[in-house]
Amino acid sequence: RLLLEEAGVEYEDLRITKEEWNSNIKKDGIASGELAFGQLPHLQTMDGLNIVQSGAIMRFLARSTGLDGKTTRQQAKADIVFSGAEDMKIKYGQ
């Protein structure tokens, strides 16, 4: 969401409750192929591409919006920031 906000991209932010997830969303998402690993987060693009895994989603959005850096050096720095944030989430909780 932060990357989309920074890029000024309009998006629909759908939040799923634990009850909704356990009732049918997970099962239906796996069956339809939308949730390849049966996990969230999930991004569906305007043209119907379904992307799962937070790193894949972030890299896709960064590339799509031009926020991934112009050089491989800048791209590496963006990956470092993302990976560091993920490590902090794991250590200190969501």
N, C-alpha and C positions, 0 to 999 in steps of 0.2 A: 504494500500500500504506500509506503514511504517513497519508493522509487516512482510509482505512478503519479503521486502528488507532486514530486519534484519535477517530473517531466511535463506536468500539466495535462495528463491523459485522463479523460473521463472513463470511469469504470463502475461496474455494479459490484458492490461489496456484500456478498451473501455470507451470513454467519449461520452456522449449523449447530443446533443444540445436541448434547450427548444423546438425548432421547431420539431426535430425528436421525442421527447417525446410526444408532443401533437398531432403529425400526426397519429402515429399508434403503437408506441412501447408500450405505457402504455396499450392500449386496447388489443393488441395482447398478451402481457405478462400476463394479467389477464385471458384472455380466455384460454391460454395454461397452466396456473397454475404455470408458472415460477415466476410471481410476485404476491405472495399470498395476499398482501395488496395494490397492485397497486402503490408501492413506490420503490425508490432506497435508499440505495445501494442494489445491488444484486450480489451474488457470485454463479457461476456455477462451480462445481468441475469437474475434469477430468472424473469421472464416472457418471456425469449427475445430481448430487444432486444440487438442487436450494435452496439457503439460502438467506433470506432477514432479515432485521433489523440489524443495525450495531453491536449491542451487541452480537447477536447470531453469526454473521460472525466473529467477533474478538475472541470470546471464541472458536469457531470451529477451526479457524486458529492457535490460541495459543496451543490448545490441540494437533492438528495435527503436529505441528512443535516442540513440547516440550518446548515452551516458556511460558507455563501456570504455571510453578512452580512444584516442586517435592512434596511439602507438601501442606496441606490445608492452612497453614499460608502463604506460598508464593503465592498460588492461590488467597487468599483474598487480598494480597497486589497488585497483578496484576489487580484484579477487581477494587480496589480503584483507581489505576492510570487511568484505562479506564473510570470509572465513573466521575472522576475529569475532565478529558479531555472533556468528553461529556458536563458536566456542563459549562465549559469555552466556548465551541462552542455555547451553547445556550445563554449565557450571552453576549459574545462579537461578535457573528456572525461567519459565516463559513469562 
